Amino acid sequence: MLGLNRKDTAILLVVAALAIFAPIILNLFPARSELAFFNAGYPDLMQRFVIFGIFAIGFNILFGLTGYLSFGHAAFLGVGSYAAVWMFKLLNYNVVPAILLSIVVAGLFSVVIGWISLRRSGIYFSILTLAFAEMSYRLAYSVLTPLTNGETGLQVYTDDPQVLMQAGGHIVPHLFGLEMRAREVIDVGPWQFVFPVGYYLCAILMLVSFYISIRIFRSPFGLMLRAIKSNQTRMTYTGLNPKPYTLAAFVISGMYAGLAGGLLASMDPLAGAERMQWTASGEVVIMTILGGAGTLIGPILGAGTIKYLENVFSKMNEGLLHKWFAFLPDWVESPVIWVVSKFTGEGWHLMLGGLFMLVIIALPGGLVEGGQRIMRLFGRKPKAETRTSTEPAE
Amino acid sequence: MGILEVKNVNKRFGGLKALSEVNLSIAENSVHAIIGPNGAGKSTLLNVLVGKLIPDTGSVLFDGQSVLGRTPYEINQMGISRVFQTPEIFGDLSVMENMMIACFAKRDGAFTMQAIGSMMKERDIVEKAEQMLDSMNLADKRGMHSASMSRGDKRRLEIAMCLAQEPRLLLLDEPTAGMARADTNNTIDLLKKIKQDRDITIAIIEHDMHVVFSLAERITVLAQGTPLVEDTPENIKGHPKVREAYLGETQVAA
């Protein structure tokens, strides 16, 4: 189907089904029950799942295929967000020009950063990208205040030009009149399912991005990218120039990041400099590795897992812990809560760090490898995913 | 005039004169061996030929065109392929994928952006890769992870990849280093067959005299960065200067 072989079509269909039915799958527990705490089917979170999915899919084209580890991809995400908000300020709240411009601007920005950073490989490349992203963050935070509105963040004001705005036009982001924040709420018995417009726009774009990434993986270009990771010496002595291939991969992944940034701004028309901070760049690295770098579906799994855990663990407060551990005798309960509270709420990053270490040590291939091991355990033939080692390029 | 003309090439590394006044002419469609004791400058010369090193003075002409100042991939696209001492292959990829990369490099040049079409639907590439694997007896290892093959198979794959590019000059850097005698003989037979089947010039750097005397039509002896003699194998064997400089130190296997 669509020029894919049977296995890839199956993967695409599974991801499509998950995306379409996410509002149901993620709200497994009745709305008023105790376990509703673990539900994730509300618009803001579902949008973040797919937006960061797009970010990680793009990052995987660079890191998973060529092995070049960029620590600066959040800069492209941030640039995309700024571009989108500027479109809202100058034209109107339609998301189409905003999303298109965010991809274009991030693409141009990544040509410049990539062209310079790719003069080095391995760890020096990573450090160069990190430095560029940090520079972008600092510039956005202070020097470029007229463009970025500094620490307040860029947002739309009533006195902005908005030249395409008609009287009585929409005052929130919309797709030709369809407001992003509009939603359909369906109650089935005690269950409640929310179907938001914004989420479905993001999901469709995520599926398109995923489809393009599968095509890239299976193309001659994708083969060359894997050749770069495997052996650059053989590549040059086979008459191939690795430079333009790596730069093309860098720019493509930068454009994916720009799309993700544009979507973030389209869901909530605000762009702040902290989106470009190095922790945001680190997050996409963790997502990709946690899911399985170099695999097709890994980045999506990684992005979903991290955003879900972030949501669940960061909202566990001490009150909730007291309720959960109430069955313990007091002298046990206090120390247990003291320990657990360090890993939840504000401290959920500690949890993430631990989980990341566990996966890297036990499952170097990420969640995809975990899935394959389980399949093998049940005597099924594992999916022969085209994944290779996760070491950065030399 | 030969297909490869090296004239007055000098190369210094700090105080060490690695190559001094090297003149070498390799005739088209010949098998030319370059031998010499350790430190004679064989590898330096090879690195000059493929563009990895730029000599201080002198010229290197391939088919009348200078190779100096060109990058290794440009020189490769001119028609010079190199086989390494330790086989350099794409270890993470399958044997078939290795072959296909070489076929793509031949068809599409140093860089082409084909990001959407499926590589398995490039019929001509797939067929050519399969043919090459077949002719090298690697067809049954098609789907194998190439890093997990034996050293002999890796060597054959590397040679196959070079041949897929239809080079006019094939450079081999000690192709039998570290091989058992049986594997060495197989490699000799393979190279003989390659020579028989096509118009190709082969330049070979080798330590193993058995390999050199079984293959070479001309031999250049390099010592201390400068060519000592160049002659046919028969004359080289008996040459007093060569015996003194080189063969005298080694057991002659032939």
Interface residues (C-beta under 8 A of the other chain):
Chain A: G3 L4 N5 I212 R215 I216 R218 S219 P220 F221 G222 L223 M224 R226 A227 K229 S230 N231 T233 R234 M235 T236 Y237 T238 G239 L240 N241 P244 Y245 A248 I252 T388 S389
Chain B: V50 T71 P72 Y73 N76 Q77 S81 R82 F84 E88 I89 F90 G91 D92 L93 E97 M100 I101 A102 F104 A105 K106 D108 G109 A110 F111 T112 M113 Q114 A115 I116 G117 S118 M119 M120 E122 I125 E158 M161 Q165
